[in-house]
Amino acid sequence: MEYTYPFSIDWSTSEIVDVVQFFEVIEKAYENGVKREELIKKYRRFKEIVPSMAEEKTYFREFEKESGYASFPIIKMMKEKNDGAIIKV
């Protein structure tokens, strides 16, 4: 895939890496499926970096525009499923 990941220039290098890893897990949910626990871990870290719901929506929209992968349905599935579930679209 040739697209860019959304990030803020105010973030540290490790925060950028963590956000990119979160979006990679979203991609994985579409392509192969991802364990719910892995997604929860990455999403929690993402929320530490992006605590604002408005900012989260902005980054999700930017990522979807670039990649075609919608993050909202994946997060919704994560919240609805039980531990041990595979999240796949």
Secondary structure, DSSP 8 states (H G I E B T S, - for coil): --------TTS-HHHHHHHHHHHHHHHHHHHT-EEHHHHHHHHHHHHHH---HHHHHHHHHHHHHHHS--HHHHHHHHHHS-TT-EE--
